[in-house]
Amino acid sequence: MRTTRLLGAFAAATIAAIAPLSTTIAAAEETTGVGRGTVSSTLLQVDVGEAGEVLSVRLLSDEGSSTIDPADGAPSSSTSLTPFSITSGAVPALNVTAPSVGTSSTGAEDATTESVTLPGAPTLTGTLTASLSSVVDAVGARSGLEANLADLGVAGGLLSVPSATVSLGTSALGSSASGNRTISIPSIEVLNLGAVLEGLGLTLADLPLDDLLGLLGTLGLTLPDITDPAAVIDAVDGAIDELQGETGALTDELCASVDGALGTVGGLVGLGAVSDAVDDIVEGVTGGSTPTTPVTTPVTTPPVTLPLTAQALPVSCDSVTGTVEDLVDDLQALVGGLVDGLLETLDDTSLLSVQGIEVGIVADAKSSVDSSVAAVTGTIGSVKVGALDVPGLSGLDLTAAADVLAAAGDTVSAAVGSVLGVVNAQLADMVDVDVLQITETVGADGDYTNATAAVTALTATLTPPALLTGALAVTDTAAGLLAEVGEAVPALAPLMSDLGVTLGGLDVLTAPSTITVGRLSSSSAFRPASASVPGGGTPSGELPRTGSDAAVPAMAAVLVAGVALGIRRFIATVTA
């Protein structure tokens, strides 16, 4: 029995001595790998004319890469950013590209922060700040970028972004290679109505009053305290007609006649309330800065329900100095103010606005296809045409089926078309919107596992008709109405007007044009290492050595075999 206990203790000690070598052997069998991760993107791009021949504006084009693959040379990481690029085949003097900024490393971290002021109206306005970094260390190779945009305006008002944040990252580690990209845009406004019409060679002032009022309804806009602008203008026109041919001081008879003509709006005092509302509209639209949303909140003034008379106007029937001419001037100024307010409200309205864009892409390649990932994630908060929500798009998930995303684009296109169709039936099909075009692939390519993810958040393609017939045959336009009352037409779509002048007097939107928001791509490739390649040399074809010399496991194997044979012979001798 004592001999048996001694044998047991000896065997346990032998196993304990061998255990670290077994661990070393297992470690030697663990495979590490090499690979590369890359990303590239263009945050915003506007191409006016076929392939941008009239004007092309690209904003925030960036690239990043990280690699520890010997096929690429020494381990390295890098990231670069081109803040903006403007090209024009029509006016080569507009061509300007901001110098690229970047970082790169084969060891210690390289980092920088850059601030860029964009060129200015009418092509590109706003500010951009970006932080970039690259590093290679014992963990692997990594690169990153984070950029913030503010007060962005592109191509004369075709696109504006109050703020946006974008980031990218790449990594190449022993266990995987990846590239990822995220974009966050709280709100973006595409296709300002005034800018689109100006680009087509029209202005809102070229349209009749009925069309302007039709646009209000289609866009879901209201004029505060004015439920029926057409009735107000008709009533004022009738009152002016009552005063035609009259001169001198107002009389009770004239006042009664004018009040009768203005009955639908509550007499002359009712017009005072309308005038106050018009002032609110004009001040809201033009008061110091361009608002990002149209004025749509109703004023909470109690409605006037009692019959009103001329006494409440500055020119009253009891005034000995009041004259017919004074009253006519006041009435004409009211019409002019109302039409101005209507034009400026519509001019500052976006055909398409998108809130809450959150997009992320990742391409993560590992040693097998099953463990690798290529994915696009994120949501869109809401989509509006004018002030109206487009049904079915609030909270749209990027993981929705392709047919759902295609239907969403068709819904937006139809909503935009319903607005432009009010202006001219030929414009109803001018805008085609696609949302969330997504690619996700994972597959094997020889020894490599490849993962690729890509997304384009939104594309709006504008295809104007070859000949906009009927556009010049409009009568009774808003501009004509303003001329009748002695009022000047307000400046409409000034940025697009300036852009047309800059481009040599061209109508900017005379050829197919494209607006692209958020075109992002990420790819990675990874393979198990067939050899350790110090300094990025050529693989030798030998198995990697990890932790110890290969002779040590061999000696351990011989030792184990020898001990086992000795124990067997000893037991046989004791038994005999």
Backbone torsions as a table, in degrees:
resi	resn	phi	psi	omega
1	MET	NA	-39.8	178.3
2	ARG	-61.7	-39.3	178.3
3	THR	-62.6	-40.1	179.5
4	THR	-62.7	-42.3	179.6
5	ARG	-64.7	-38.1	178.3
6	LEU	-63.1	-41.9	178.6
7	LEU	-62.8	-41.3	179.5
8	GLY	-63.2	-44.0	179.2
9	ALA	-64.0	-39.5	179.7
10	PHE	-64.8	-43.3	179.3
11	ALA	-63.7	-41.8	179.4
12	ALA	-63.5	-42.1	179.1
13	ALA	-64.3	-39.4	179.7
14	THR	-63.5	-44.8	179.6
15	ILE	-63.2	-41.6	179.7
16	ALA	-62.3	-36.9	179.4
17	ALA	-70.0	-32.6	-177.6
18	ILE	-80.6	-24.9	-172.4
19	ALA	-52.7	-46.5	178.6
20	PRO	-60.5	-34.6	178.4
21	LEU	-68.0	-35.1	178.0
22	SER	-64.5	-40.6	177.1
23	THR	-60.9	-41.6	178.6
24	THR	-62.0	-40.1	178.8
25	ILE	-63.6	-45.4	179.7
26	ALA	-61.5	-41.1	178.9
27	ALA	-62.7	-36.3	179.8
28	ALA	-65.2	-26.0	-178.7
29	GLU	-85.0	-13.6	176.7
30	GLU	-71.7	126.6	-178.6
31	THR	-93.0	133.2	168.4
32	THR	-101.5	175.8	-175.8
33	GLY	-145.1	178.9	179.1
34	VAL	-134.0	155.2	179.4
35	GLY	-177.1	-171.4	-178.2
36	ARG	-146.3	147.4	174.5
37	GLY	-125.7	137.6	-179.0
38	THR	-137.3	151.7	172.3
39	VAL	-139.2	153.8	172.4
40	SER	-154.0	150.8	-178.7
41	SER	-165.6	159.7	167.2
42	THR	-129.9	118.7	-175.0
43	LEU	-66.4	-50.8	-177.0
44	LEU	-139.8	140.5	176.9
45	GLN	-146.1	132.5	175.7
46	VAL	-123.4	119.6	177.2
47	ASP	-113.3	109.3	179.4
48	VAL	-95.5	123.7	-173.3
49	GLY	87.0	162.2	-179.1
50	GLU	-55.3	121.7	179.7
51	ALA	56.2	26.2	178.0
52	GLY	73.2	25.9	-175.9
53	GLU	-67.6	-30.6	177.0
54	VAL	-79.7	-49.6	-179.9
55	LEU	-160.1	134.3	174.9
56	SER	-130.5	126.3	179.0
57	VAL	-123.5	122.8	176.7
58	ARG	-119.1	136.1	-177.3
59	LEU	-126.2	131.6	174.9
60	LEU	55.8	71.5	171.8
61	SER	-97.0	125.6	-176.0
62	ASP	-139.0	159.5	177.4
63	GLU	-141.8	146.6	175.1
64	GLY	-145.3	148.9	178.9
65	SER	-153.4	150.5	173.2
66	SER	-142.8	138.3	-179.2
67	THR	-148.9	142.4	167.4
68	ILE	-128.1	20.9	179.7
69	ASP	-83.8	121.1	178.8
70	PRO	-56.0	-25.2	178.5
71	ALA	-63.6	-21.0	178.6
72	ASP	-96.2	1.4	-176.0
73	GLY	98.4	-150.6	-178.7
74	ALA	-68.9	151.2	175.2
75	PRO	-54.8	136.7	-176.7
76	SER	-157.5	162.5	173.7
77	SER	-144.5	152.4	179.9
78	SER	-160.0	156.6	171.2
79	THR	-149.2	143.1	-178.4
80	SER	-141.2	154.4	-176.9
81	LEU	-141.0	128.6	169.3
82	THR	-105.7	108.1	-172.9
83	PRO	-57.7	-44.8	179.5
84	PHE	-160.1	159.0	176.5
85	SER	-145.2	129.4	178.7
86	ILE	-125.1	126.0	176.6
87	THR	-133.2	150.5	178.6
88	SER	-149.1	122.6	173.6
89	GLY	-75.7	-24.2	-179.2
90	ALA	-77.7	-39.0	-178.1
91	VAL	-134.3	88.6	-178.0
92	PRO	-56.9	-22.1	179.7
93	ALA	-64.5	-18.3	178.2
94	LEU	-78.1	-13.4	-174.5
95	ASN	-64.4	120.6	176.8
96	VAL	-156.0	136.0	177.0
97	THR	-129.1	127.5	179.5
98	ALA	-68.5	143.1	177.5
99	PRO	-59.3	138.9	177.9
100	SER	-71.7	148.4	173.6
101	VAL	-121.7	151.6	-177.7
102	GLY	-169.1	173.2	174.7
103	THR	-134.7	154.5	176.2
104	SER	-153.1	153.3	-177.4
105	SER	-155.7	145.8	166.1
106	THR	-121.2	12.4	-179.0
107	GLY	-169.3	-102.2	-177.1
108	ALA	-63.2	155.4	-177.6
109	GLU	-67.1	136.8	173.0
110	ASP	-116.4	121.0	-176.0
111	ALA	-138.5	150.2	178.0
112	THR	-155.5	155.5	173.3
113	THR	-127.0	130.5	-176.1
114	GLU	-127.4	142.5	172.7
115	SER	-119.3	133.9	-175.0
116	VAL	-129.4	130.3	171.1
117	THR	-96.9	125.9	-176.3
118	LEU	-75.1	160.7	-167.4
119	PRO	-55.5	-38.9	-178.4
120	GLY	117.4	172.7	-177.6
121	ALA	-61.4	150.6	3.5
122	PRO	-98.7	2.9	-174.7
123	THR	-87.0	-46.0	-172.3
124	LEU	-158.3	122.3	179.0
125	THR	-127.5	158.7	176.2
126	GLY	128.2	-175.5	179.0
127	THR	-130.8	154.0	-178.0
128	LEU	-140.2	130.3	173.5
129	THR	-125.6	133.3	-176.7
130	ALA	-138.4	141.1	173.3
131	SER	-117.5	129.8	-176.8
132	LEU	-126.9	149.9	177.4
133	SER	-155.0	152.6	176.8
134	SER	-146.2	144.8	-179.6
135	VAL	-157.1	148.7	170.6
136	VAL	-131.7	124.7	179.2
137	ASP	-145.7	-162.8	-176.6
138	ALA	-64.3	-25.3	179.2
139	VAL	-73.3	-38.5	-177.9
140	GLY	151.5	-158.6	179.4
141	ALA	-110.1	136.2	-177.4
142	ARG	-145.5	148.9	175.3
143	SER	-143.2	154.8	-178.9
144	GLY	-154.7	159.1	178.2
145	LEU	-150.8	140.3	170.7
146	GLU	-136.7	130.5	-176.8
147	ALA	-132.2	146.3	178.1
148	ASN	-127.2	132.6	178.8
149	LEU	-112.4	148.4	177.7
150	ALA	-144.3	140.7	173.1
151	ASP	54.2	48.0	-176.4
152	LEU	-83.9	132.5	172.3
153	GLY	-134.9	134.2	-173.8
154	VAL	-129.1	136.4	169.1
155	ALA	52.2	59.2	170.6
156	GLY	64.0	23.2	177.7
157	GLY	103.1	5.1	176.9
158	LEU	-68.9	-22.3	-178.2
159	LEU	-154.2	137.3	175.2
160	SER	-144.3	144.0	-178.6
161	VAL	-136.2	112.8	177.6
162	PRO	-62.0	-38.5	178.8
163	SER	-161.5	155.5	178.0
164	ALA	-160.6	149.6	176.0
165	THR	-129.3	132.4	178.9
166	VAL	-132.0	151.0	178.2
167	SER	-150.6	155.0	175.8
168	LEU	-143.0	158.9	174.9
169	GLY	-154.4	143.4	173.7
170	THR	-131.4	153.0	176.5
171	SER	-152.4	148.3	173.1
172	ALA	-134.0	108.5	-177.1
173	LEU	-118.5	175.5	179.2
174	GLY	-69.6	-20.0	-177.1
175	SER	-104.4	-18.1	-177.1
176	SER	-168.0	167.7	171.8
177	ALA	-132.5	139.4	-175.5
178	SER	-148.6	158.6	171.4
179	GLY	-140.0	134.8	179.6
180	ASN	-139.2	157.2	-175.5
181	ARG	-151.0	135.6	175.7
182	THR	-131.3	153.0	178.5
183	ILE	-142.0	135.8	177.8
184	SER	-132.3	117.9	179.0
185	ILE	-127.5	105.7	-179.7
186	PRO	-58.3	-39.7	177.2
187	SER	-157.2	148.8	178.0
188	ILE	-144.8	138.8	179.9
189	GLU	-118.3	125.0	-175.4
190	VAL	-119.8	137.6	173.9
191	LEU	65.6	67.8	170.4
192	ASN	-57.2	129.7	-172.9
193	LEU	-58.7	-47.7	-180.0
194	GLY	-61.8	-39.3	-179.1
195	ALA	-66.9	-40.7	179.8
196	VAL	-62.5	-46.5	-179.4
197	LEU	-65.9	-42.3	177.7
198	GLU	-61.1	-39.1	178.1
199	GLY	-65.1	-23.8	177.5
200	LEU	-88.0	-1.0	-178.1
201	GLY	89.7	13.0	177.5
202	LEU	-116.7	167.0	166.1
203	THR	-136.3	163.3	176.6
204	LEU	-59.9	-31.5	179.6
205	ALA	-67.4	-17.2	177.2
206	ASP	-77.1	-8.2	-174.3
207	LEU	-95.8	150.4	175.1
208	PRO	-70.3	160.3	-177.7
209	LEU	-58.9	-38.2	-179.6
210	ASP	-60.6	-39.5	178.3
211	ASP	-67.0	-39.8	178.5
212	LEU	-62.2	-42.0	178.3
213	LEU	-67.5	-35.2	175.5
214	GLY	-63.4	-38.5	176.6
215	LEU	-63.4	-39.3	177.3
216	LEU	-54.8	-49.6	-178.0
217	GLY	-65.2	-42.7	-177.4
218	THR	-66.4	-31.8	179.8
219	LEU	-88.6	-3.1	179.6
220	GLY	72.2	28.2	-178.1
221	LEU	-100.8	151.9	174.3
222	THR	-132.1	153.9	172.3
223	LEU	-97.3	121.9	-175.6
224	PRO	-54.6	130.4	175.5
225	ASP	68.6	4.7	179.1
226	ILE	-124.8	96.3	-176.5
227	THR	-77.5	-25.7	-177.4
228	ASP	-140.1	82.9	-178.8
229	PRO	-57.7	-35.7	-178.7
230	ALA	-63.1	-39.3	179.7
231	ALA	-65.5	-37.6	178.9
232	VAL	-62.8	-48.4	-177.8
233	ILE	-65.7	-39.6	177.7
234	ASP	-62.1	-41.5	-178.9
235	ALA	-65.5	-42.0	179.8
236	VAL	-66.3	-41.0	176.9
237	ASP	-59.8	-40.6	178.7
238	GLY	-64.8	-38.5	178.3
239	ALA	-65.8	-41.1	178.3
240	ILE	-63.8	-38.7	177.6
241	ASP	-62.0	-37.3	178.9
242	GLU	-63.4	-28.3	-176.9
243	LEU	-93.0	-6.0	-178.8
244	GLN	-61.7	135.1	178.3
245	GLY	84.4	-8.9	179.1
246	GLU	-95.3	147.1	177.1
247	THR	-141.5	171.3	175.1
248	GLY	82.4	-161.0	-174.9
249	ALA	-68.6	149.4	175.9
250	LEU	-69.1	147.8	176.9
251	THR	-121.1	161.9	177.9
252	ASP	-58.8	-36.3	-179.7
253	GLU	-65.3	-44.3	177.7
254	LEU	-64.2	-41.6	-180.0
255	CYS	-61.2	-43.0	179.3
256	ALA	-63.4	-39.5	179.5
257	SER	-65.6	-42.3	179.9
258	VAL	-66.9	-42.9	178.3
259	ASP	-60.2	-35.1	177.5
260	GLY	-64.9	-40.8	179.8
261	ALA	-67.8	-29.5	-177.3
262	LEU	-96.6	14.7	-175.1
263	GLY	-56.9	-33.9	-176.4
264	THR	-67.2	-19.8	179.4
265	VAL	-115.2	13.8	176.0
266	GLY	84.9	33.0	177.2
267	GLY	72.0	-165.6	-175.9
268	LEU	-69.9	-32.0	177.4
269	VAL	-67.0	-36.5	174.6
270	GLY	-58.2	-37.2	177.7
271	LEU	-66.3	-29.0	175.5
272	GLY	-62.1	-41.3	177.2
273	ALA	-65.8	-40.2	176.9
274	VAL	-61.8	-43.2	-179.9
275	SER	-61.1	-41.1	177.5
276	ASP	-61.8	-40.9	179.8
277	ALA	-64.8	-41.2	177.6
278	VAL	-61.0	-43.2	177.9
279	ASP	-58.2	-40.6	178.7
280	ASP	-62.8	-41.0	179.6
281	ILE	-62.1	-52.2	-176.1
282	VAL	-63.3	-41.4	180.0
283	GLU	-65.3	-39.3	-179.8
284	GLY	-66.6	-34.1	-177.2
285	VAL	-83.9	-35.0	-172.1
286	THR	-117.1	3.4	-171.5
287	GLY	-77.0	77.0	168.7
288	GLY	93.8	-35.6	-180.0
289	SER	-151.1	156.4	-178.8
290	THR	-78.7	118.1	179.9
291	PRO	-69.6	154.8	-179.1
292	THR	-87.8	-14.1	178.0
293	THR	-135.6	150.3	-179.8
294	PRO	-66.9	158.2	178.0
295	VAL	-77.8	110.5	-177.0
296	THR	-129.0	-8.2	-176.2
297	THR	-78.4	122.0	-178.6
298	PRO	-64.9	143.1	173.4
299	VAL	-76.9	140.2	-172.7
300	THR	-90.4	31.6	176.0
301	THR	-70.6	130.7	180.0
302	PRO	-60.1	140.9	-180.0
303	PRO	-66.0	145.0	178.3
304	VAL	-86.4	125.2	-176.7
305	THR	-119.2	-13.8	-177.6
306	LEU	-89.8	151.3	175.2
307	PRO	-60.6	139.1	-176.8
308	LEU	-120.4	156.6	-175.8
309	THR	-127.4	179.6	-176.3
310	ALA	-71.9	-15.6	-173.6
311	GLN	-60.6	-26.3	-173.0
312	ALA	-81.9	-13.3	178.6
313	LEU	-78.0	156.2	174.8
314	PRO	-54.1	-32.1	174.9
315	VAL	-100.8	109.6	-177.0
316	SER	-114.7	163.1	-179.6
317	CYS	-67.9	-21.6	179.6
318	ASP	-87.1	-4.1	-176.6
319	SER	-81.5	125.7	-179.7
320	VAL	-73.2	-19.2	-179.5
321	THR	-99.2	-9.8	-179.7
322	GLY	-67.7	137.2	-179.2
323	THR	-125.8	162.7	175.0
324	VAL	-58.9	-41.5	-178.6
325	GLU	-60.1	-40.1	178.9
326	ASP	-62.4	-44.5	-178.9
327	LEU	-65.6	-41.4	177.6
328	VAL	-60.6	-42.2	179.1
329	ASP	-61.2	-42.5	179.6
330	ASP	-63.5	-42.9	-179.6
331	LEU	-65.8	-41.4	179.3
332	GLN	-66.2	-39.0	177.8
333	ALA	-63.5	-35.0	177.9
334	LEU	-64.7	-45.0	177.3
335	VAL	-60.6	-45.9	-179.7
336	GLY	-61.0	-42.6	179.2
337	GLY	-64.8	-39.4	179.4
338	LEU	-65.4	-45.2	179.7
339	VAL	-66.0	-41.5	176.6
340	ASP	-58.3	-47.1	-179.6
341	GLY	-60.5	-39.8	178.0
342	LEU	-64.0	-46.5	-179.9
343	LEU	-62.6	-45.0	-175.6
344	GLU	-70.9	-33.2	175.4
345	THR	-63.6	-47.7	179.6
346	LEU	-67.1	-38.3	-177.1
347	ASP	-62.2	-29.6	-176.3
348	ASP	-96.3	13.8	-177.3
349	THR	-101.4	135.2	177.5
350	SER	-89.0	134.7	174.5
351	LEU	-63.0	-33.8	-175.8
352	LEU	-141.1	126.2	174.3
353	SER	-134.2	141.5	-177.6
354	VAL	-126.0	129.6	179.0
355	GLN	-112.7	147.2	171.3
356	GLY	68.1	49.2	175.9
357	ILE	-82.0	119.0	176.1
358	GLU	-131.0	113.2	-176.2
359	VAL	-130.5	134.9	174.2
360	GLY	-136.2	140.7	175.4
361	ILE	-129.7	147.3	177.0
362	VAL	-144.5	137.9	172.8
363	ALA	-127.2	107.5	-174.0
364	ASP	-119.8	108.9	-178.0
365	ALA	-101.9	134.0	177.3
366	LYS	-127.1	-165.7	-171.9
367	SER	-71.8	-15.5	179.2
368	SER	-134.5	157.1	178.4
369	VAL	-64.2	-39.0	-176.7
370	ASP	-64.0	-32.3	-177.1
371	SER	-91.3	-3.7	-178.6
372	SER	-91.4	158.8	-174.1
373	VAL	-137.5	136.5	166.8
374	ALA	-132.2	117.6	-172.1
375	ALA	-147.8	147.1	171.7
376	VAL	-118.9	129.0	-179.2
377	THR	-131.9	163.2	175.2
378	GLY	135.9	-179.1	-177.9
379	THR	-145.1	163.7	168.6
380	ILE	-116.5	127.3	-175.5
381	GLY	-66.9	-56.7	179.5
382	SER	-159.8	158.8	177.3
383	VAL	-128.4	131.7	-179.6
384	LYS	-125.9	147.2	166.2
385	VAL	-113.6	112.5	-169.3
386	GLY	65.2	-125.9	178.2
387	ALA	-100.8	5.2	-175.1
388	LEU	-100.3	130.8	174.2
389	ASP	-68.3	135.2	173.9
390	VAL	-80.2	120.3	-173.4
391	PRO	-64.1	143.3	174.1
392	GLY	85.5	-0.6	-176.4
393	LEU	-110.7	-12.1	179.0
394	SER	-64.9	128.8	-180.0
395	GLY	70.5	23.6	-178.5
396	LEU	-59.1	125.9	-177.1
397	ASP	-90.6	133.0	-179.0
398	LEU	-68.4	-14.3	178.8
399	THR	-87.4	4.7	178.6
400	ALA	-63.0	158.9	-179.1
401	ALA	-63.7	155.4	-176.3
402	ALA	-59.2	-37.3	-179.0
403	ASP	-69.1	-30.1	176.6
404	VAL	-67.4	-43.6	179.5
405	LEU	-66.2	-39.3	177.9
406	ALA	-63.7	-41.6	178.3
407	ALA	-64.4	-34.4	178.0
408	ALA	-63.1	-42.8	177.4
409	GLY	-62.6	-40.5	178.7
410	ASP	-64.6	-37.7	179.5
411	THR	-64.1	-44.0	178.8
412	VAL	-64.1	-45.1	-179.8
413	SER	-58.0	-42.9	-179.1
414	ALA	-66.6	-37.8	-179.8
415	ALA	-66.6	-42.7	176.8
416	VAL	-65.0	-41.3	179.7
417	GLY	-62.4	-33.5	-179.9
418	SER	-65.4	-30.1	177.8
419	VAL	-74.7	-51.7	-177.3
420	LEU	-65.2	-27.7	177.7
421	GLY	-64.6	-24.7	175.3
422	VAL	-64.9	-36.4	-180.0
423	VAL	-71.5	-48.3	-179.1
424	ASN	-161.9	131.0	-175.9
425	ALA	-58.0	-28.5	-179.4
426	GLN	-69.6	-15.1	-178.6
427	LEU	-91.4	-4.3	-174.2
428	ALA	-62.4	-29.7	-179.0
429	ASP	-108.5	18.9	-174.2
430	MET	-72.9	-31.7	-173.6
431	VAL	-109.2	127.9	176.1
432	ASP	-120.8	121.4	-175.9
433	VAL	-111.3	130.8	172.1
434	ASP	-118.2	136.1	178.3
435	VAL	-120.3	138.8	167.6
436	LEU	57.9	65.5	172.1
437	GLN	-85.9	117.1	-166.4
438	ILE	-123.2	140.4	171.9
439	THR	-129.4	131.3	176.8
440	GLU	-140.3	116.6	-180.0
441	THR	-138.4	142.7	172.1
442	VAL	-136.4	131.6	-179.7
443	GLY	-165.5	172.5	180.0
444	ALA	-99.6	143.3	175.3
445	ASP	-137.4	92.8	-174.2
446	GLY	65.1	-128.3	179.0
447	ASP	-78.8	-10.5	-173.8
448	TYR	-94.1	147.6	164.2
449	THR	-102.6	125.4	-178.3
450	ASN	-111.0	139.7	174.4
451	ALA	-131.1	132.1	-178.8
452	THR	-136.9	132.7	175.1
453	ALA	-133.4	141.0	179.5
454	ALA	-150.9	149.8	178.2
455	VAL	-152.0	142.4	166.5
456	THR	-117.5	116.0	-172.0
457	ALA	-66.4	-45.3	-176.7
458	LEU	-154.8	137.3	173.7
459	THR	-131.5	127.6	175.1
460	ALA	-117.9	118.6	179.8
461	THR	-107.1	125.1	-179.3
462	LEU	-107.2	120.6	178.8
463	THR	-123.1	90.7	-177.3
464	PRO	-69.9	151.6	177.3
465	PRO	-64.0	150.1	-178.3
466	ALA	-60.9	-37.1	179.2
467	LEU	-139.5	116.3	-177.7
468	LEU	-84.5	81.3	-176.9
469	THR	-71.5	149.1	177.8
470	GLY	84.6	-11.6	-176.0
471	ALA	-71.0	-27.0	-175.7
472	LEU	-98.5	1.1	-177.1
473	ALA	-99.0	13.5	-177.0
474	VAL	-75.6	134.5	174.8
475	THR	-117.3	169.3	180.0
476	ASP	54.3	47.9	-177.7
477	THR	-78.3	166.7	175.8
478	ALA	-61.9	-37.9	178.5
479	ALA	-63.3	-40.4	178.3
480	GLY	-65.4	-39.2	178.2
481	LEU	-63.4	-41.6	177.8
482	LEU	-64.6	-38.1	179.2
483	ALA	-63.7	-37.8	-179.7
484	GLU	-62.5	-33.0	-177.9
485	VAL	-98.8	8.7	175.3
486	GLY	74.7	26.7	-179.8
487	GLU	-109.0	144.7	177.2
488	ALA	-81.2	150.0	175.4
489	VAL	-72.3	130.6	179.4
490	PRO	-67.5	158.5	177.3
491	ALA	-69.2	119.4	-178.3
492	LEU	-113.0	140.0	-179.8
493	ALA	44.4	58.3	-175.0
494	PRO	-62.6	-35.2	-179.2
495	LEU	-67.3	-42.1	178.6
496	MET	-68.1	-35.5	176.0
497	SER	-62.3	-44.2	178.4
498	ASP	-63.7	-38.2	179.2
499	LEU	-64.3	-41.9	177.1
500	GLY	-59.6	-41.9	177.7
501	VAL	-64.4	-43.1	179.7
502	THR	-61.2	-33.4	-179.8
503	LEU	-88.0	18.9	175.7
504	GLY	83.0	26.9	178.2
505	GLY	83.8	14.8	179.8
506	LEU	-72.5	148.8	161.3
507	ASP	-77.8	114.9	-166.5
508	VAL	-62.2	-41.9	-174.1
509	LEU	-99.1	65.2	177.4
510	THR	-108.4	-1.1	178.7
511	ALA	-140.5	161.2	-179.2
512	PRO	-53.2	135.5	-179.1
513	SER	-134.3	157.0	-175.1
514	THR	-136.5	137.0	173.0
515	ILE	-116.9	124.5	-178.1
516	THR	-121.0	128.8	179.9
517	VAL	-119.2	122.6	171.8
518	GLY	68.2	68.1	173.9
519	ARG	-100.3	106.9	-172.3
520	LEU	-124.0	143.2	175.3
521	SER	-144.2	150.1	-179.5
522	SER	-147.5	138.3	178.7
523	SER	-145.1	154.7	177.8
524	SER	-150.2	154.7	179.1
525	ALA	-140.3	138.1	-177.0
526	PHE	-146.2	143.7	174.9
527	ARG	-145.3	148.4	173.0
528	PRO	-61.6	139.8	-177.5
529	ALA	-73.1	130.4	176.1
530	SER	-88.7	-9.0	178.2
531	ALA	-167.7	155.7	168.7
532	SER	-84.5	132.4	-174.0
533	VAL	-122.9	86.5	-178.0
534	PRO	-58.1	134.9	176.1
535	GLY	68.1	15.7	176.0
536	GLY	78.6	25.0	-179.8
537	GLY	-74.5	-174.5	-177.9
538	THR	-79.8	133.9	177.8
539	PRO	-55.1	140.1	-176.5
540	SER	-89.8	-15.7	-178.0
541	GLY	90.9	-7.3	177.9
542	GLU	-84.9	157.7	176.3
543	LEU	-68.5	147.5	-179.2
544	PRO	-70.0	146.8	175.1
545	ARG	-105.0	122.0	-177.4
546	THR	-125.9	114.4	170.7
547	GLY	97.4	-34.4	-177.1
548	SER	-162.3	168.9	178.4
549	ASP	-69.9	147.8	-178.1
550	ALA	-64.9	-21.9	-179.8
551	ALA	-66.8	-27.2	-176.9
552	VAL	-65.1	-49.5	175.7
553	PRO	-58.9	-34.9	179.2
554	ALA	-65.3	-44.4	178.0
555	MET	-62.7	-38.3	178.1
556	ALA	-61.5	-41.1	-179.6
557	ALA	-63.5	-42.1	178.3
558	VAL	-63.1	-41.1	-179.7
559	LEU	-63.1	-45.8	179.4
560	VAL	-59.5	-43.9	-179.3
561	ALA	-63.9	-41.6	180.0
562	GLY	-64.5	-43.4	179.3
563	VAL	-63.2	-43.7	-179.5
564	ALA	-61.0	-41.3	-179.9
565	LEU	-66.3	-41.9	179.8
566	GLY	-63.1	-41.5	179.5
567	ILE	-63.5	-41.9	-179.2
568	ARG	-61.0	-44.1	-179.2
569	ARG	-68.0	-35.9	-179.8
570	PHE	-65.2	-43.4	179.4
571	ILE	-64.0	-39.0	179.9
572	ALA	-63.3	-38.8	-179.1
573	THR	-67.3	-43.7	180.0
574	VAL	-62.8	-42.6	180.0
575	THR	-61.5	-41.8	179.7
576	ALA	-64.9	NA	NA
